[in-house]
Amino acid sequence: VFGIECDDSIPGDFNGDGVVDGADFGFILAAWGPCPGCPEDLDGNGTVNGADVGLVLSVWGPCP
């Protein structure tokens, strides 16, 4: 579901720089809590929480 592709659709790359890193993690922290429909809610449950952190960490790093 969260495979990395070399384009603007990298899940977790909120700033669009081709890398999932600390800058993107900041987006997760800023959106923490109820957030229906926001891009940081990677699992789509309406809340940005630890599950979304896990998904960001699973794609951490540069686009291959």
All heavy atoms as TSV, in Angstrom:
chain	resi	resn	atom	element	x	y	z
A	1	VAL	N	N	0.821	-1.201	0.000
A	1	VAL	CA	C	0.000	0.000	0.000
A	1	VAL	C	C	0.859	1.256	0.000
A	1	VAL	O	O	0.554	2.216	-0.661
A	1	VAL	CB	C	-0.949	-0.006	1.221
A	1	VAL	CG1	C	-1.591	1.331	1.454
A	1	VAL	CG2	C	-1.982	-1.079	1.065
A	2	PHE	N	N	1.937	1.269	0.764
A	2	PHE	CA	C	2.756	2.463	0.883
A	2	PHE	C	C	4.110	2.276	0.199
A	2	PHE	O	O	5.135	2.620	0.731
A	2	PHE	CB	C	2.946	2.836	2.360
A	2	PHE	CG	C	1.672	3.308	2.982
A	2	PHE	CD1	C	0.888	2.464	3.731
A	2	PHE	CD2	C	1.230	4.604	2.777
A	2	PHE	CE1	C	-0.294	2.907	4.277
A	2	PHE	CE2	C	0.046	5.041	3.316
A	2	PHE	CZ	C	-0.721	4.197	4.071
A	3	GLY	N	N	4.112	1.723	-1.014
A	3	GLY	CA	C	5.351	1.565	-1.761
A	3	GLY	C	C	5.887	2.918	-2.191
A	3	GLY	O	O	5.135	3.848	-2.440
A	4	ILE	N	N	7.183	3.027	-2.292
A	4	ILE	CA	C	7.807	4.285	-2.669
A	4	ILE	C	C	7.961	4.343	-4.176
A	4	ILE	O	O	8.451	3.411	-4.795
A	4	ILE	CB	C	9.177	4.439	-1.988
A	4	ILE	CG1	C	9.014	4.477	-0.476
A	4	ILE	CG2	C	9.890	5.681	-2.478
A	4	ILE	CD1	C	10.315	4.520	0.284
A	5	GLU	N	N	7.531	5.418	-4.782
A	5	GLU	CA	C	7.709	5.663	-6.199
A	5	GLU	C	C	8.387	7.020	-6.348
A	5	GLU	O	O	8.229	7.898	-5.524
A	5	GLU	CB	C	6.365	5.674	-6.919
A	5	GLU	CG	C	5.634	4.343	-6.829
A	5	GLU	CD	C	4.261	4.401	-7.463
A	5	GLU	OE1	O	3.885	5.435	-8.020
A	5	GLU	OE2	O	3.571	3.385	-7.385
A	6	CYS	N	N	9.133	7.205	-7.413
A	6	CYS	CA	C	9.868	8.451	-7.618
A	6	CYS	C	C	8.993	9.508	-8.283
A	6	CYS	O	O	9.165	9.820	-9.459
A	6	CYS	CB	C	11.129	8.194	-8.442
A	6	CYS	SG	S	12.356	7.254	-7.552
A	7	ASP	N	N	8.044	10.006	-7.581
A	7	ASP	CA	C	7.209	11.104	-8.051
A	7	ASP	C	C	6.616	11.817	-6.844
A	7	ASP	O	O	7.008	11.556	-5.724
A	7	ASP	CB	C	6.135	10.632	-9.032
A	7	ASP	CG	C	5.164	9.621	-8.427
A	7	ASP	OD1	O	4.998	9.592	-7.185
A	7	ASP	OD2	O	4.570	8.859	-9.183
A	8	ASP	N	N	5.665	12.697	-7.066
A	8	ASP	CA	C	5.094	13.490	-5.974
A	8	ASP	C	C	4.115	12.721	-5.099
A	8	ASP	O	O	3.550	13.302	-4.177
A	8	ASP	CB	C	4.392	14.727	-6.544
A	8	ASP	CG	C	5.378	15.700	-7.156
A	8	ASP	OD1	O	6.558	15.667	-6.776
A	8	ASP	OD2	O	4.948	16.491	-8.007
A	9	SER	N	N	3.913	11.439	-5.357
A	9	SER	CA	C	2.910	10.700	-4.596
A	9	SER	C	C	3.513	9.821	-3.505
A	9	SER	O	O	2.900	8.866	-3.086
A	9	SER	CB	C	2.072	9.840	-5.545
A	9	SER	OG	O	2.870	8.829	-6.122
A	10	ILE	N	N	4.725	10.129	-3.049
A	10	ILE	CA	C	5.332	9.336	-1.983
A	10	ILE	C	C	4.550	9.563	-0.692
A	10	ILE	O	O	4.519	10.676	-0.178
A	10	ILE	CB	C	6.807	9.720	-1.766
A	10	ILE	CG1	C	7.618	9.497	-3.034
A	10	ILE	CG2	C	7.406	8.918	-0.618
A	10	ILE	CD1	C	8.996	10.094	-2.975
A	11	PRO	N	N	3.885	8.525	-0.170
A	11	PRO	CA	C	3.169	8.703	1.094
A	11	PRO	C	C	4.139	9.103	2.192
A	11	PRO	O	O	5.199	8.502	2.335
A	11	PRO	CB	C	2.592	7.324	1.375
A	11	PRO	CG	C	2.634	6.600	0.080
A	11	PRO	CD	C	3.797	7.177	-0.684
A	12	GLY	N	N	3.805	10.129	2.922
A	12	GLY	CA	C	4.664	10.591	4.000
A	12	GLY	C	C	5.615	11.695	3.593
A	12	GLY	O	O	6.206	12.339	4.442
A	13	ASP	N	N	5.768	11.940	2.295
A	13	ASP	CA	C	6.624	13.043	1.836
A	13	ASP	C	C	5.745	14.288	1.709
A	13	ASP	O	O	5.354	14.691	0.628
A	13	ASP	CB	C	7.281	12.700	0.495
A	13	ASP	CG	C	8.185	13.804	-0.007
A	13	ASP	OD1	O	8.577	14.681	0.795
A	13	ASP	OD2	O	8.499	13.792	-1.208
A	14	PHE	N	N	5.436	14.889	2.838
A	14	PHE	CA	C	4.467	15.984	2.878
A	14	PHE	C	C	4.973	17.273	2.250
A	14	PHE	O	O	4.185	18.085	1.798
A	14	PHE	CB	C	4.013	16.237	4.322
A	14	PHE	CG	C	3.424	15.009	4.953
A	14	PHE	CD1	C	4.056	14.407	6.026
A	14	PHE	CD2	C	2.266	14.438	4.468
A	14	PHE	CE1	C	3.538	13.263	6.605
A	14	PHE	CE2	C	1.736	13.290	5.032
A	14	PHE	CZ	C	2.371	12.706	6.113
A	15	ASN	N	N	6.289	17.458	2.193
A	15	ASN	CA	C	6.815	18.681	1.592
A	15	ASN	C	C	7.280	18.479	0.151
A	15	ASN	O	O	7.768	19.410	-0.482
A	15	ASN	CB	C	7.938	19.293	2.442
A	15	ASN	CG	C	9.160	18.405	2.559
A	15	ASN	OD1	O	9.211	17.318	2.016
A	15	ASN	ND2	N	10.144	18.888	3.292
A	16	GLY	N	N	7.123	17.267	-0.384
A	16	GLY	CA	C	7.365	17.006	-1.793
A	16	GLY	C	C	8.808	17.077	-2.250
A	16	GLY	O	O	9.067	17.298	-3.432
A	17	ASP	N	N	9.765	16.826	-1.341
A	17	ASP	CA	C	11.174	16.922	-1.738
A	17	ASP	C	C	11.789	15.579	-2.141
A	17	ASP	O	O	12.984	15.491	-2.380
A	17	ASP	CB	C	12.005	17.582	-0.645
A	17	ASP	CG	C	12.110	16.765	0.630
A	17	ASP	OD1	O	11.467	15.696	0.729
A	17	ASP	OD2	O	12.822	17.199	1.554
A	18	GLY	N	N	10.982	14.521	-2.220
A	18	GLY	CA	C	11.494	13.220	-2.631
A	18	GLY	C	C	12.138	12.413	-1.532
A	18	GLY	O	O	12.685	11.345	-1.780
A	19	VAL	N	N	12.058	12.899	-0.295
A	19	VAL	CA	C	12.643	12.219	0.856
A	19	VAL	C	C	11.641	12.265	2.002
A	19	VAL	O	O	11.035	13.295	2.255
A	19	VAL	CB	C	13.949	12.911	1.313
A	19	VAL	CG1	C	14.541	12.218	2.526
A	19	VAL	CG2	C	14.955	12.973	0.183
A	20	VAL	N	N	11.471	11.139	2.675
A	20	VAL	CA	C	10.679	11.124	3.905
A	20	VAL	C	C	11.690	11.215	5.043
A	20	VAL	O	O	12.509	10.316	5.236
A	20	VAL	CB	C	9.812	9.857	4.012
A	20	VAL	CG1	C	9.055	9.841	5.329
A	20	VAL	CG2	C	8.846	9.773	2.840
A	21	ASP	N	N	11.635	12.342	5.768
A	21	ASP	CA	C	12.647	12.601	6.790
A	21	ASP	C	C	12.054	13.419	7.928
A	21	ASP	O	O	10.838	13.528	8.059
A	21	ASP	CB	C	13.865	13.283	6.180
A	21	ASP	CG	C	13.546	14.606	5.489
A	21	ASP	OD1	O	12.433	15.151	5.673
A	21	ASP	OD2	O	14.429	15.114	4.771
A	22	GLY	N	N	12.921	14.006	8.731
A	22	GLY	CA	C	12.488	14.765	9.901
A	22	GLY	C	C	11.575	15.925	9.569
A	22	GLY	O	O	10.684	16.265	10.358
A	23	ALA	N	N	11.774	16.553	8.426
A	23	ALA	CA	C	10.888	17.651	8.032
A	23	ALA	C	C	9.453	17.155	7.878
A	23	ALA	O	O	8.508	17.821	8.309
A	23	ALA	CB	C	11.378	18.278	6.732
A	24	ASP	N	N	9.304	15.967	7.295
A	24	ASP	CA	C	7.967	15.394	7.125
A	24	ASP	C	C	7.394	14.927	8.461
A	24	ASP	O	O	6.187	15.019	8.693
A	24	ASP	CB	C	8.029	14.240	6.124
A	24	ASP	CG	C	8.567	14.707	4.793
A	24	ASP	OD1	O	7.937	15.572	4.170
A	24	ASP	OD2	O	9.635	14.231	4.387
A	25	PHE	N	N	8.270	14.453	9.334
A	25	PHE	CA	C	7.816	14.049	10.664
A	25	PHE	C	C	7.214	15.245	11.400
A	25	PHE	O	O	6.253	15.099	12.154
A	25	PHE	CB	C	8.977	13.447	11.453
A	25	PHE	CG	C	8.542	12.794	12.722
A	25	PHE	CD1	C	7.888	11.579	12.696
A	25	PHE	CD2	C	8.783	13.390	13.944
A	25	PHE	CE1	C	7.482	10.968	13.870
A	25	PHE	CE2	C	8.389	12.790	15.128
A	25	PHE	CZ	C	7.730	11.569	15.086
A	26	GLY	N	N	7.751	16.426	11.163
A	26	GLY	CA	C	7.191	17.644	11.753
A	26	GLY	C	C	5.749	17.875	11.332
A	26	GLY	O	O	4.934	18.359	12.124
A	27	PHE	N	N	5.420	17.535	10.093
A	27	PHE	CA	C	4.033	17.655	9.631
A	27	PHE	C	C	3.122	16.738	10.451
A	27	PHE	O	O	1.996	17.113	10.788
A	27	PHE	CB	C	3.919	17.274	8.146
A	27	PHE	CG	C	4.343	18.360	7.198
A	27	PHE	CD1	C	5.681	18.573	6.926
A	27	PHE	CD2	C	3.401	19.152	6.570
A	27	PHE	CE1	C	6.085	19.555	6.037
A	27	PHE	CE2	C	3.784	20.139	5.678
A	27	PHE	CZ	C	5.134	20.350	5.413
A	28	ILE	N	N	3.598	15.526	10.742
A	28	ILE	CA	C	2.825	14.585	11.565
A	28	ILE	C	C	2.569	15.191	12.945
A	28	ILE	O	O	1.443	15.183	13.441
A	28	ILE	CB	C	3.572	13.237	11.703
A	28	ILE	CG1	C	3.600	12.492	10.377
A	28	ILE	CG2	C	2.975	12.372	12.812
A	28	ILE	CD1	C	2.342	11.765	10.013
A	29	LEU	N	N	3.613	15.720	13.557
A	29	LEU	CA	C	3.458	16.294	14.896
A	29	LEU	C	C	2.532	17.500	14.893
A	29	LEU	O	O	1.715	17.669	15.811
A	29	LEU	CB	C	4.821	16.680	15.464
A	29	LEU	CG	C	5.789	15.519	15.696
A	29	LEU	CD1	C	7.118	16.053	16.212
A	29	LEU	CD2	C	5.198	14.491	16.633
A	30	ALA	N	N	2.624	18.337	13.864
A	30	ALA	CA	C	1.777	19.525	13.790
A	30	ALA	C	C	0.304	19.171	13.610
A	30	ALA	O	O	-0.576	19.922	14.044
A	30	ALA	CB	C	2.240	20.424	12.646
A	31	ALA	N	N	0.034	18.031	12.979
A	31	ALA	CA	C	-1.358	17.630	12.717
A	31	ALA	C	C	-1.882	16.651	13.755
A	31	ALA	O	O	-2.989	16.134	13.614
A	31	ALA	CB	C	-1.440	17.005	11.322
A	32	TRP	N	N	-1.127	16.365	14.793
A	32	TRP	CA	C	-1.467	15.338	15.790
A	32	TRP	C	C	-2.868	15.529	16.344
A	32	TRP	O	O	-3.277	16.630	16.675
A	32	TRP	CB	C	-0.459	15.380	16.927
A	32	TRP	CG	C	-0.470	14.142	17.764
A	32	TRP	CD1	C	-1.175	13.944	18.914
A	32	TRP	CD2	C	0.240	12.934	17.516
A	32	TRP	NE1	N	-0.944	12.691	19.396
A	32	TRP	CE2	C	-0.074	12.039	18.557
A	32	TRP	CE3	C	1.103	12.520	16.506
A	32	TRP	CZ2	C	0.455	10.753	18.622
A	32	TRP	CZ3	C	1.626	11.245	16.575
A	32	TRP	CH2	C	1.309	10.380	17.622
A	33	GLY	N	N	-3.604	14.427	16.423
A	33	GLY	CA	C	-4.947	14.435	16.983
A	33	GLY	C	C	-5.998	14.276	15.900
A	33	GLY	O	O	-5.709	13.855	14.783
A	34	PRO	N	N	-7.248	14.610	16.229
A	34	PRO	CA	C	-8.309	14.483	15.225
A	34	PRO	C	C	-7.998	15.330	13.991
A	34	PRO	O	O	-7.657	16.502	14.110
A	34	PRO	CB	C	-9.547	15.018	15.956
A	34	PRO	CG	C	-9.227	14.917	17.406
A	34	PRO	CD	C	-7.734	15.097	17.512
A	35	CYS	N	N	-8.074	14.705	12.837
A	35	CYS	CA	C	-7.705	15.400	11.605
A	35	CYS	C	C	-8.334	14.695	10.403
A	35	CYS	O	O	-7.638	14.187	9.536
A	35	CYS	CB	C	-6.177	15.418	11.490
A	35	CYS	SG	S	-5.541	16.540	10.258
A	36	PRO	N	N	-9.662	14.632	10.350
A	36	PRO	CA	C	-10.311	13.925	9.250
A	36	PRO	C	C	-9.956	14.517	7.895
A	36	PRO	O	O	-10.035	15.719	7.697
A	36	PRO	CB	C	-11.798	14.079	9.530
A	36	PRO	CG	C	-11.936	14.720	10.856
A	36	PRO	CD	C	-10.597	15.235	11.266
A	37	GLY	N	N	-9.510	13.666	6.994
A	37	GLY	CA	C	-9.223	14.086	5.632
A	37	GLY	C	C	-7.875	14.744	5.417
A	37	GLY	O	O	-7.534	15.080	4.287
A	38	CYS	N	N	-7.077	14.941	6.453
A	38	CYS	CA	C	-5.784	15.598	6.240
A	38	CYS	C	C	-4.772	14.579	5.712
A	38	CYS	O	O	-4.866	13.386	5.994
A	38	CYS	CB	C	-5.299	16.275	7.513
A	38	CYS	SG	S	-4.856	15.191	8.854
A	39	PRO	N	N	-3.799	15.016	4.915
A	39	PRO	CA	C	-2.839	14.086	4.312
A	39	PRO	C	C	-1.958	13.373	5.332
A	39	PRO	O	O	-1.454	12.282	5.052
A	39	PRO	CB	C	-2.003	14.970	3.390
A	39	PRO	CG	C	-2.216	16.364	3.852
A	39	PRO	CD	C	-3.563	16.403	4.513
A	40	GLU	N	N	-1.786	13.955	6.501
A	40	GLU	CA	C	-0.957	13.319	7.534
A	40	GLU	C	C	-1.636	12.106	8.157
A	40	GLU	O	O	-0.983	11.303	8.819
A	40	GLU	CB	C	-0.597	14.335	8.622
A	40	GLU	CG	C	0.275	15.461	8.133
A	40	GLU	CD	C	-0.506	16.614	7.482
A	40	GLU	OE1	O	-1.743	16.577	7.452
A	40	GLU	OE2	O	0.139	17.556	6.998
A	41	ASP	N	N	-2.921	11.954	7.955
A	41	ASP	CA	C	-3.664	10.789	8.445
A	41	ASP	C	C	-3.497	9.660	7.428
A	41	ASP	O	O	-4.388	9.369	6.639
A	41	ASP	CB	C	-5.134	11.147	8.644
A	41	ASP	CG	C	-5.958	9.982	9.139
A	41	ASP	OD1	O	-5.384	9.011	9.670
A	41	ASP	OD2	O	-7.197	10.039	8.989
A	42	LEU	N	N	-2.326	9.043	7.438
A	42	LEU	CA	C	-1.976	8.061	6.420
A	42	LEU	C	C	-2.826	6.806	6.443
A	42	LEU	O	O	-3.012	6.167	5.416
A	42	LEU	CB	C	-0.493	7.692	6.548
A	42	LEU	CG	C	0.479	8.834	6.246
A	42	LEU	CD1	C	1.898	8.409	6.577
A	42	LEU	CD2	C	0.356	9.266	4.801
A	43	ASP	N	N	-3.363	6.434	7.601
A	43	ASP	CA	C	-4.190	5.233	7.646
A	43	ASP	C	C	-5.675	5.537	7.488
A	43	ASP	O	O	-6.509	4.640	7.468
A	43	ASP	CB	C	-3.924	4.412	8.908
A	43	ASP	CG	C	-4.312	5.115	10.188
A	43	ASP	OD1	O	-4.798	6.267	10.149
A	43	ASP	OD2	O	-4.118	4.506	11.260
A	44	GLY	N	N	-6.026	6.808	7.356
A	44	GLY	CA	C	-7.398	7.197	7.052
A	44	GLY	C	C	-8.415	6.987	8.147
A	44	GLY	O	O	-9.609	6.917	7.878
A	45	ASN	N	N	-7.967	6.948	9.411
A	45	ASN	CA	C	-8.915	6.721	10.496
A	45	ASN	C	C	-9.451	8.012	11.121
A	45	ASN	O	O	-10.173	7.975	12.104
A	45	ASN	CB	C	-8.307	5.817	11.573
A	45	ASN	CG	C	-7.217	6.490	12.381
A	45	ASN	OD1	O	-6.783	7.600	12.066
A	45	ASN	ND2	N	-6.770	5.816	13.429
A	46	GLY	N	N	-9.083	9.166	10.562
A	46	GLY	CA	C	-9.585	10.435	11.067
A	46	GLY	C	C	-8.761	11.045	12.180
A	46	GLY	O	O	-9.096	12.110	12.690
A	47	THR	N	N	-7.677	10.386	12.557
A	47	THR	CA	C	-6.822	10.867	13.635
A	47	THR	C	C	-5.358	10.647	13.254
A	47	THR	O	O	-5.000	9.580	12.768
A	47	THR	CB	C	-7.114	10.111	14.951
A	47	THR	OG1	O	-8.479	10.291	15.282
A	47	THR	CG2	C	-6.259	10.621	16.090
A	48	VAL	N	N	-4.533	11.655	13.482
A	48	VAL	CA	C	-3.098	11.492	13.304
A	48	VAL	C	C	-2.545	11.029	14.647
A	48	VAL	O	O	-2.693	11.715	15.657
A	48	VAL	CB	C	-2.432	12.811	12.845
A	48	VAL	CG1	C	-0.924	12.649	12.748
A	48	VAL	CG2	C	-3.017	13.258	11.508
A	49	ASN	N	N	-1.952	9.829	14.643
A	49	ASN	CA	C	-1.497	9.231	15.895
A	49	ASN	C	C	-0.301	8.314	15.636
A	49	ASN	O	O	0.315	8.372	14.577
A	49	ASN	CB	C	-2.650	8.491	16.575
A	49	ASN	CG	C	-3.256	7.412	15.696
A	49	ASN	OD1	O	-2.633	6.921	14.772
A	49	ASN	ND2	N	-4.487	7.033	15.994
A	50	GLY	N	N	-0.007	7.467	16.583
A	50	GLY	CA	C	1.142	6.583	16.493
A	50	GLY	C	C	1.125	5.664	15.284
A	50	GLY	O	O	2.180	5.311	14.757
A	51	ALA	N	N	-0.042	5.256	14.833
A	51	ALA	CA	C	-0.119	4.403	13.645
A	51	ALA	C	C	0.426	5.141	12.426
A	51	ALA	O	O	1.123	4.555	11.592
A	51	ALA	CB	C	-1.559	3.961	13.405
A	52	ASP	N	N	0.134	6.423	12.325
A	52	ASP	CA	C	0.640	7.218	11.207
A	52	ASP	C	C	2.146	7.423	11.324
A	52	ASP	O	O	2.855	7.423	10.310
A	52	ASP	CB	C	-0.106	8.556	11.130
A	52	ASP	CG	C	-1.601	8.339	10.986
A	52	ASP	OD1	O	-2.017	7.745	9.983
A	52	ASP	OD2	O	-2.343	8.749	11.900
A	53	VAL	N	N	2.643	7.559	12.538
A	53	VAL	CA	C	4.094	7.641	12.752
A	53	VAL	C	C	4.750	6.364	12.223
A	53	VAL	O	O	5.754	6.415	11.516
A	53	VAL	CB	C	4.438	7.857	14.238
A	53	VAL	CG1	C	5.925	7.661	14.487
A	53	VAL	CG2	C	3.994	9.235	14.695
A	54	GLY	N	N	4.172	5.219	12.549
A	54	GLY	CA	C	4.715	3.949	12.067
A	54	GLY	C	C	4.742	3.870	10.554
A	54	GLY	O	O	5.708	3.374	9.962
A	55	LEU	N	N	3.706	4.374	9.909
A	55	LEU	CA	C	3.673	4.365	8.448
A	55	LEU	C	C	4.725	5.289	7.855
A	55	LEU	O	O	5.355	4.960	6.847
A	55	LEU	CB	C	2.275	4.729	7.956
A	55	LEU	CG	C	1.197	3.679	8.246
A	55	LEU	CD1	C	-0.192	4.217	7.934
A	55	LEU	CD2	C	1.474	2.412	7.467
A	56	VAL	N	N	4.936	6.445	8.471
A	56	VAL	CA	C	5.989	7.347	8.004
A	56	VAL	C	C	7.358	6.681	8.173
A	56	VAL	O	O	8.193	6.727	7.260
A	56	VAL	CB	C	5.942	8.703	8.745
A	56	VAL	CG1	C	7.224	9.486	8.564
A	56	VAL	CG2	C	4.774	9.537	8.250
A	57	LEU	N	N	7.582	6.048	9.297
A	57	LEU	CA	C	8.871	5.396	9.525
A	57	LEU	C	C	9.107	4.242	8.550
A	57	LEU	O	O	10.250	3.974	8.175
A	57	LEU	CB	C	8.970	4.898	10.966
A	57	LEU	CG	C	9.013	6.000	12.040
A	57	LEU	CD1	C	9.025	5.372	13.422
A	57	LEU	CD2	C	10.184	6.926	11.842
A	58	SER	N	N	8.032	3.598	8.112
A	58	SER	CA	C	8.187	2.475	7.182
A	58	SER	C	C	8.644	2.897	5.796
A	58	SER	O	O	9.114	2.064	5.022
A	58	SER	CB	C	6.885	1.668	7.099
A	58	SER	OG	O	5.900	2.362	6.339
A	59	VAL	N	N	8.490	4.179	5.463
A	59	VAL	CA	C	8.943	4.686	4.158
A	59	VAL	C	C	10.049	5.725	4.312
A	59	VAL	O	O	10.327	6.483	3.387
A	59	VAL	CB	C	7.765	5.248	3.318
A	59	VAL	CG1	C	6.793	4.154	2.959
A	59	VAL	CG2	C	7.050	6.389	4.046
A	60	TRP	N	N	10.679	5.762	5.463
A	60	TRP	CA	C	11.710	6.754	5.773
A	60	TRP	C	C	12.872	6.659	4.788
A	60	TRP	O	O	13.323	5.581	4.452
A	60	TRP	CB	C	12.222	6.503	7.182
A	60	TRP	CG	C	13.006	7.637	7.756
A	60	TRP	CD1	C	14.351	7.802	7.667
A	60	TRP	CD2	C	12.510	8.732	8.511
A	60	TRP	NE1	N	14.717	8.947	8.334
A	60	TRP	CE2	C	13.615	9.537	8.865
A	60	TRP	CE3	C	11.246	9.114	8.932
A	60	TRP	CZ2	C	13.478	10.693	9.614
A	60	TRP	CZ3	C	11.109	10.259	9.672
A	60	TRP	CH2	C	12.217	11.047	10.009
A	61	GLY	N	N	13.344	7.802	4.341
A	61	GLY	CA	C	14.519	7.855	3.502
A	61	GLY	C	C	14.234	8.413	2.125
A	61	GLY	O	O	13.124	8.837	1.821
A	62	PRO	N	N	15.266	8.403	1.267
A	62	PRO	CA	C	15.118	8.960	-0.079
A	62	PRO	C	C	14.344	8.015	-0.993
A	62	PRO	O	O	14.308	6.816	-0.776
A	62	PRO	CB	C	16.553	9.119	-0.557
A	62	PRO	CG	C	17.303	8.074	0.179
A	62	PRO	CD	C	16.626	7.958	1.535
A	63	CYS	N	N	13.777	8.591	-2.011
A	63	CYS	CA	C	13.132	7.799	-3.045
A	63	CYS	C	C	14.219	7.012	-3.759
A	63	CYS	O	O	15.251	7.575	-4.131
A	63	CYS	CB	C	12.407	8.739	-3.995
A	63	CYS	SG	S	11.555	7.892	-5.312
A	64	PRO	N	N	14.011	5.720	-3.941
A	64	PRO	CA	C	15.071	4.904	-4.581
A	64	PRO	C	C	15.273	5.279	-6.051
A	64	PRO	O	O	14.395	5.727	-6.702
A	64	PRO	CB	C	14.568	3.489	-4.447
A	64	PRO	CG	C	13.122	3.583	-4.182
A	64	PRO	CD	C	12.867	4.941	-3.603
